[in-house]
Structures are given as structure tokens and as C-alpha cells.
Amino acid sequence: MFLKVAKKSQIEEKHKLLAKIRVHLRNDDMAKNLTKEYGIKGWIFDAVPLDFKDIKVTAKTVNGTIFLNPKINKMPFNIVMRYVIHEFVHVLQHITEEKDGEVEDDKKQEYLDREDEVEAFQHQIKYDAKYRGKDAAEEYTDELLEYHKIPREEKKERKKELMEKVK
Ligand SMILES: [Zn+2]
């Protein structure tokens, strides 16, 4: 092996983080149950494409491929995984809902009104509650409703819907 440079390889660091994400995803009970719900077998954990990309949002899924913003490097790992779970739901949705070989990008306006987004957020919030506790997940849900400028009169109902899977 030719050790040319002493400094860290950025590619290596990137791949290591992606490997860590994949291993956690594969071993997470929630992710496993999700694949069962969608009738997709364990091969998905080997296959799901994950990569970094300079995108405007933190994470997004396009045609079943998950892209993560490089800024996740600075986030606590549980928070990173919270985003990954959300995107993983979209991957499963893309596989099962694919029609005519085309699946839309998941980022559109008013997206809390979309069923696929609500479902992804429900799992994301469930994951958050599992790892950071129900109170933290509730706080996150409040922030989410605030961020998406949900009118005050709708908030209670929306919050109930988003937290539906939290036990
Ligand atoms: Zn989404």
C-alpha cells in the first residue's frame, strides 16, 4: 500500500459514514418492519443507493436513490438516521408505486399535504421518539408544523396525524 498522504481521505470518510448509515439501517427494527409492510425483502438494505450531494434540503430521494446533504456530517448520528428513515420510506414508496418507469422527486410545495410525505414523516417521528424520547419527538413535530407554516387552527389535527405511530 502506498501511503502518499498523512491527511484523511475525504472519500474514505464519506464512504465510512455511508457504511455506518447502511449498517444502522439494516439493523434497525423499524426499518426491517417497514420493508415487511411494503413486501420488500432484505436485499433492499444491500441495494439502496446512498450518496452525498449538494442539495438545498437536508436529504431527498429521487427515483429510489437517497441523496444526503454533506452538512449531515456535523449532525448527531441519531438525527442523521431520522432523515435517512424518512428517505427510506420514500425509496419503498418509489419501488411499490412506480408506474410508467417514472417517479417524481419528493420535494414539492405544500408537501405536508401529500400522503407520501405524511407517511414518511410519521415514520421519521416514530424513529425520533424511539431514540430521543416522546417529548423530543413532539417538540420536533411542533417545529415541523411551524416550519411548514401550518395554520394555527389545523395544527392540533396535523400533529395528531404526524404522531400517529408514536406509542
Ligand atoms: Zn419526504
Boltz pocket constraint, residues with backbone or C-beta under 6 A from the ligand:
constraints:
  - pocket:
      binder: B
      contacts: [[A, 86], [A, 90], [A, 106], [A, 116], [A, 117], [A, 120]]
      max_distance: 6.0
